[in-house]
């Protein structure tokens, strides 16, 4: 029988909690998922014994990092590589990201898995680089990604947002990038709740004006754009953008609060496909839900996907950009890595109270693969933080 734990609760103190004896019997798909295109943004596994300061990139445990990608492919997802879930801009530097893209793309080819990868400008060091320098940085990373065989996700650039820019500046940069792509790419609109340095992206803090700018870029280059990943945590705004996209351009939801309803869609605005960090944490349940949707069973989809939403909302609660800590914590509880270590020492970004609630929610949705292993690891974590009885 699984051990009873004493988990911290708001206001102080501990309460007993006994995890369920076994996880829910989710089943990987036997054929590719068809009703929606679904990418899971994957985290990276740090080396356990690397000595680094927060300003340095910790080495990666390549075997465990790549094995987790195979786990996502096994559940039917494509992998979104070297994006913010992999701590891009929060410890993962460009040279390491480039190697990660090359290795993951090779692994994808070996199993026929889908892969997209983040293209950004994080090799730049000047505080306010020129538009030409930003464009060249994008093109350098685009060349690496396309050569590796991954589809590019043109990530929102901190360098582009670092100085006051007009909408025309964004059009200039994106016109040049999209003129160079060899296959359709995914654009990327990450809200400032995910990265405060991206406030005012597309040249305005007015989201209506920003939407008009990105739509102008998309309409001008629609054949070169597979879709746009939208991460604003605003379901109504996503539906509104979805209605205005040209035919053939997908809306990839990056809304880790409202993904269940947005993926299901509606008769008025259609549906969203998905490129989500939360999928790395809920892959078995989300896969089972999408398998049900492939069969047209909306009730089964809701019964499987809707219960994961409270976990997603907790994982991504303010400050949202620290969600990576919870993703890595769940990977450790589930045996996908042997330690709870992160690059840039980010494991300290969430409290024991937050992670205890994450444990409860994962257990409640049957997302702990082995409840005994997870309980033992949770106990050791609590003991380290002085939260045991």
VMD Tcl script that draws the C-alpha trace (Angstrom):
set ca {
  {0.00 0.00 0.00}
  {1.21 3.49 -0.83}
  {2.51 5.40 2.17}
  {0.58 8.25 3.73}
  {2.31 11.60 3.35}
  {1.91 14.77 5.38}
  {1.65 17.60 2.89}
  {1.88 21.33 3.68}
  {-1.32 23.34 3.44}
  {-2.02 27.08 3.13}
  {-1.75 28.89 6.42}
  {0.84 26.50 7.80}
  {0.69 22.99 9.13}
  {0.54 19.56 7.55}
  {-2.35 17.34 6.51}
  {-2.27 13.59 5.83}
  {-2.63 12.52 2.23}
  {-2.60 8.97 0.87}
  {-2.05 8.71 -2.90}
  {-4.13 6.30 -4.94}
  {-2.59 2.85 -5.27}
  {-2.14 2.99 -9.03}
  {-2.28 5.40 -11.93}
  {-5.14 5.50 -14.42}
  {-4.57 2.97 -17.24}
  {-3.98 5.39 -20.09}
  {-3.08 3.76 -23.42}
  {-0.72 5.17 -26.08}
  {-2.24 5.46 -29.57}
  {-1.65 2.71 -32.11}
  {-1.99 5.11 -35.02}
  {-1.15 8.83 -35.35}
  {-3.50 11.38 -33.81}
  {-5.56 12.90 -36.61}
  {-8.24 15.32 -35.38}
  {-5.76 17.90 -34.08}
  {-2.08 18.68 -34.61}
  {-0.60 18.52 -31.11}
  {2.93 19.43 -30.02}
  {4.23 19.10 -26.47}
  {6.93 21.58 -25.50}
  {9.59 19.49 -23.77}
  {11.84 20.37 -20.82}
  {15.54 19.51 -20.55}
  {17.16 17.30 -17.92}
  {20.19 18.88 -16.27}
  {23.28 16.97 -15.28}
  {23.03 16.21 -11.59}
  {26.57 17.14 -10.57}
  {27.47 20.14 -12.70}
  {28.81 23.10 -10.73}
  {27.46 26.28 -12.25}
  {26.33 29.73 -11.20}
  {22.83 30.97 -12.11}
  {24.37 32.96 -14.97}
  {25.83 29.86 -16.62}
  {24.26 27.05 -18.59}
  {24.38 23.77 -16.72}
  {25.29 20.72 -18.79}
  {22.49 18.48 -19.98}
  {21.92 14.82 -19.29}
  {21.53 13.99 -22.95}
  {20.29 10.43 -22.48}
  {17.46 11.44 -20.15}
  {16.66 14.57 -22.14}
  {16.26 12.65 -25.39}
  {14.45 9.75 -23.71}
  {11.75 12.16 -22.59}
  {11.20 13.21 -26.21}
  {10.68 9.55 -27.10}
  {8.09 9.37 -24.32}
  {6.16 12.24 -25.92}
  {6.34 10.65 -29.37}
  {5.09 7.39 -27.81}
  {1.94 9.20 -26.67}
  {1.38 10.55 -30.18}
  {2.60 14.11 -29.72}
  {5.01 16.07 -31.82}
  {7.88 17.62 -29.87}
  {8.33 21.37 -29.64}
  {12.06 21.66 -29.02}
  {14.30 24.35 -27.55}
  {11.46 26.65 -26.58}
  {10.64 28.34 -23.29}
  {9.72 25.04 -21.59}
  {13.33 23.98 -22.20}
  {14.36 27.16 -20.31}
  {15.25 29.02 -23.46}
  {16.29 32.43 -22.16}
  {16.34 31.08 -18.60}
  {19.60 29.12 -18.64}
  {19.60 27.31 -22.00}
  {22.00 29.24 -24.23}
  {22.03 29.17 -28.03}
  {25.02 26.81 -28.52}
  {23.38 24.23 -26.26}
  {19.98 24.83 -27.87}
  {21.51 24.30 -31.32}
  {22.97 20.96 -30.23}
  {19.64 20.03 -28.66}
  {17.82 20.77 -31.93}
  {20.30 18.68 -33.94}
  {20.11 15.70 -31.58}
  {16.34 15.81 -31.15}
  {15.72 16.13 -34.88}
  {17.90 13.08 -35.48}
  {15.92 11.14 -32.86}
  {12.67 12.28 -34.48}
  {13.80 10.87 -37.84}
  {14.64 7.55 -36.20}
  {11.03 7.04 -35.06}
  {9.10 9.11 -37.62}
  {8.17 11.67 -34.97}
  {7.12 15.26 -35.66}
  {9.36 18.05 -34.42}
  {9.37 21.83 -34.45}
  {12.11 23.90 -32.87}
  {12.54 27.41 -31.59}
  {14.38 29.99 -33.69}
  {15.23 33.16 -31.79}
  {17.92 35.82 -31.37}
  {19.43 34.85 -28.01}
  {22.99 34.71 -29.34}
  {22.98 38.53 -29.44}
  {24.77 40.33 -26.60}
  {24.30 44.04 -27.42}
  {21.66 45.70 -25.20}
  {19.81 47.26 -28.16}
  {20.91 45.55 -31.38}
  {19.93 46.96 -34.74}
  {17.10 45.53 -36.78}
  {19.67 44.19 -39.22}
  {21.54 42.38 -36.43}
  {18.28 40.92 -35.09}
  {17.33 39.71 -38.56}
  {20.72 38.07 -39.11}
  {20.51 36.35 -35.73}
  {17.14 34.90 -36.66}
  {18.47 33.74 -40.02}
  {21.50 32.08 -38.41}
  {19.26 30.04 -36.14}
  {16.81 29.33 -38.96}
  {19.63 27.80 -41.02}
  {20.67 25.51 -38.16}
  {17.09 24.40 -37.53}
  {16.22 23.73 -41.16}
  {19.50 21.92 -41.75}
  {18.69 19.68 -38.77}
  {15.35 18.80 -40.36}
  {13.03 20.51 -37.85}
  {10.23 22.92 -38.66}
  {11.06 26.37 -37.34}
  {9.04 28.17 -34.70}
  {9.97 31.85 -35.10}
  {9.98 32.76 -31.43}
  {9.19 36.18 -30.09}
  {12.53 37.98 -29.69}
  {13.54 39.79 -26.52}
  {16.04 41.75 -28.59}
  {13.28 42.99 -30.87}
  {11.18 44.02 -27.87}
  {14.09 45.58 -25.95}
  {13.74 49.07 -27.47}
  {10.72 51.04 -28.63}
  {9.81 49.62 -32.02}
  {7.12 50.56 -34.48}
  {4.84 47.97 -36.07}
  {6.73 48.66 -39.29}
  {9.96 47.50 -37.62}
  {8.37 44.13 -36.92}
  {7.08 43.91 -40.47}
  {10.59 44.64 -41.79}
  {12.20 41.87 -39.71}
  {9.51 39.25 -40.34}
  {9.32 40.02 -44.06}
  {13.02 39.19 -44.34}
  {12.79 36.01 -42.25}
  {9.73 34.69 -44.02}
  {11.32 35.43 -47.35}
  {14.15 33.04 -46.46}
  {12.29 30.01 -45.09}
  {12.43 26.78 -47.06}
  {9.18 25.41 -45.64}
  {6.20 26.85 -43.74}
  {7.03 27.95 -40.20}
  {5.13 28.61 -37.00}
  {5.00 32.15 -35.65}
  {5.07 32.68 -31.91}
  {3.26 35.24 -29.77}
  {4.23 34.83 -26.13}
  {2.53 37.16 -23.70}
  {4.37 39.06 -21.00}
  {2.91 36.78 -18.31}
  {5.27 34.14 -19.76}
  {8.12 36.59 -20.32}
  {7.89 40.17 -18.99}
  {10.59 41.23 -21.45}
  {8.16 40.68 -24.34}
  {5.70 43.37 -23.28}
  {4.61 45.42 -26.28}
  {5.49 42.78 -28.86}
  {4.40 43.54 -32.44}
  {5.01 47.21 -31.66}
  {2.19 48.01 -29.24}
  {0.93 47.28 -25.73}
  {-2.57 47.58 -27.21}
  {-3.40 43.95 -28.02}
  {-5.91 44.92 -30.70}
  {-3.24 46.94 -32.51}
  {-0.70 44.14 -32.04}
  {-3.20 41.67 -33.51}
  {-3.62 43.85 -36.59}
  {0.15 43.91 -37.11}
  {0.64 40.17 -36.82}
  {-2.32 39.53 -39.09}
  {-0.83 41.87 -41.71}
  {2.38 39.80 -41.60}
  {0.46 36.52 -41.80}
  {-1.72 37.68 -44.70}
  {1.32 38.86 -46.62}
  {3.10 35.52 -46.22}
  {0.32 32.96 -45.68}
  {1.83 30.22 -47.93}
  {5.01 30.36 -45.82}
  {3.23 30.11 -42.47}
  {1.92 26.85 -41.04}
  {0.35 28.58 -38.05}
  {0.78 30.87 -35.09}
  {1.23 29.77 -31.49}
  {-0.71 32.12 -29.24}
  {0.09 32.25 -25.51}
  {-1.90 35.12 -24.03}
  {-4.08 33.12 -21.58}
  {-7.16 34.81 -23.06}
  {-9.61 32.38 -24.65}
  {-11.84 35.05 -26.19}
  {-8.89 36.79 -27.83}
  {-7.71 33.46 -29.22}
  {-11.12 32.77 -30.71}
  {-11.19 36.24 -32.25}
  {-7.77 35.74 -33.87}
  {-8.77 32.26 -35.03}
  {-11.72 33.73 -36.98}
  {-9.45 36.17 -38.81}
  {-6.68 33.80 -39.92}
  {-6.45 33.10 -43.64}
  {-7.40 29.63 -44.84}
  {-4.67 27.07 -44.22}
  {-3.01 28.91 -41.33}
  {-3.48 27.10 -38.02}
  {-3.99 28.59 -34.59}
  {-1.80 26.61 -32.18}
  {-3.10 27.26 -28.71}
  {-0.46 28.00 -26.15}
  {-3.14 28.75 -23.55}
  {-2.29 26.47 -20.63}
  {-5.41 27.66 -18.76}
  {-8.11 27.14 -21.41}
  {-6.64 24.50 -23.71}
  {-9.44 21.94 -23.27}
  {-12.20 24.18 -24.64}
  {-9.99 25.80 -27.28}
  {-8.82 22.49 -28.71}
  {-12.40 21.20 -28.81}
  {-13.50 24.40 -30.57}
  {-16.91 25.69 -31.54}
  {-19.08 26.15 -34.61}
  {-18.45 29.90 -34.76}
  {-14.65 30.09 -34.71}
  {-13.49 26.55 -35.43}
  {-10.87 24.85 -33.26}
  {-7.29 25.36 -32.18}
  {-4.49 22.91 -32.70}
  {-1.97 22.84 -29.86}
  {1.61 23.64 -28.92}
  {1.58 23.45 -25.15}
  {3.98 23.22 -22.24}
  {1.27 21.61 -20.13}
  {1.23 18.59 -22.48}
  {4.67 17.64 -21.15}
  {3.04 17.24 -17.72}
  {-0.24 15.61 -18.75}
  {0.79 13.64 -21.85}
  {-1.01 10.34 -21.06}
  {-4.35 11.98 -20.22}
  {-4.17 14.47 -23.10}
  {-3.27 11.71 -25.54}
  {-6.22 9.58 -24.41}
  {-8.51 12.60 -24.77}
  {-7.30 13.32 -28.30}
  {-7.72 9.65 -29.21}
  {-11.35 9.97 -28.12}
  {-11.74 13.13 -30.20}
  {-10.35 11.28 -33.21}
  {-13.31 8.90 -32.81}
  {-15.77 11.78 -32.53}
  {-16.48 11.04 -28.87}
  {-16.74 14.56 -27.43}
  {-18.07 13.37 -24.07}
  {-15.06 11.07 -23.57}
  {-12.73 13.89 -24.64}
  {-14.19 16.20 -22.01}
  {-14.16 13.50 -19.34}
  {-10.45 12.98 -19.94}
  {-9.18 16.49 -20.72}
  {-11.29 18.72 -18.47}
  {-10.02 17.19 -15.18}
  {-6.44 18.12 -16.15}
  {-7.27 21.83 -16.37}
  {-6.97 22.55 -12.61}
  {-3.49 21.00 -12.74}
  {-2.59 23.20 -15.70}
  {-3.90 26.33 -14.01}
  {-1.93 25.53 -10.87}
  {1.22 24.69 -12.80}
  {1.06 28.02 -14.65}
  {-0.14 30.23 -11.80}
  {1.54 33.62 -11.29}
  {4.45 34.09 -11.76}
  {3.62 32.04 -14.85}
  {7.18 31.86 -16.19}
  {8.17 29.59 -13.28}
  {5.97 26.79 -14.61}
  {9.09 24.93 -15.79}
  {9.86 24.04 -12.17}
  {6.60 22.12 -11.86}
  {7.11 20.36 -15.20}
  {10.53 19.12 -14.08}
  {9.20 18.17 -10.63}
  {6.51 15.96 -12.20}
  {9.07 14.39 -14.53}
  {11.15 13.50 -11.47}
  {8.16 12.09 -9.57}
  {7.32 9.97 -12.62}
  {10.82 8.53 -12.97}
  {11.76 10.29 -16.20}
  {14.87 11.59 -14.41}
  {16.73 10.58 -11.29}
  {16.92 13.94 -9.55}
  {15.09 17.22 -9.15}
  {17.80 19.47 -10.59}
  {17.38 22.22 -13.17}
  {19.67 24.39 -15.19}
  {20.05 27.90 -13.83}
  {19.14 26.50 -10.38}
  {15.47 27.07 -11.20}
  {14.26 24.25 -8.94}
  {13.93 26.84 -6.15}
  {11.43 28.95 -8.11}
  {8.36 27.25 -6.64}
  {7.57 26.64 -2.97}
  {7.09 23.30 -1.25}
  {3.45 24.31 -0.76}
  {2.99 24.83 -4.52}
  {4.67 21.53 -5.39}
  {2.67 19.63 -2.77}
  {-0.56 20.81 -4.39}
  {0.85 19.84 -7.78}
  {1.44 16.34 -6.37}
  {-2.20 16.12 -5.20}
  {-3.54 17.27 -8.58}
  {-1.34 14.88 -10.56}
  {-2.40 12.01 -8.34}
  {-6.07 13.00 -8.63}
  {-5.92 12.79 -12.44}
  {-4.02 9.50 -12.44}
  {-0.86 11.07 -13.80}
  {1.62 9.52 -11.36}
  {2.97 6.47 -13.18}
  {3.95 4.60 -10.03}
  {2.33 5.93 -6.89}
  {4.83 4.24 -4.57}
  {7.85 5.69 -6.35}
  {6.19 9.10 -6.55}
  {5.24 9.01 -2.86}
  {8.77 8.02 -1.84}
  {10.22 10.87 -3.88}
  {7.68 13.31 -2.53}
  {8.53 12.23 1.01}
  {12.25 12.77 0.41}
  {11.54 16.24 -1.03}
  {9.38 17.19 1.96}
  {11.96 15.86 4.39}
  {14.61 18.03 2.75}
  {12.33 21.06 3.17}
  {11.45 20.29 6.78}
  {7.82 19.50 5.92}
  {7.50 16.01 7.37}
  {6.01 14.56 10.50}
}
mol new
graphics top color blue
foreach p $ca { graphics top sphere $p radius 0.5 }
foreach p [lrange $ca 0 end-1] q [lrange $ca 1 end] { graphics top cylinder $p $q radius 0.2 }
display resetview
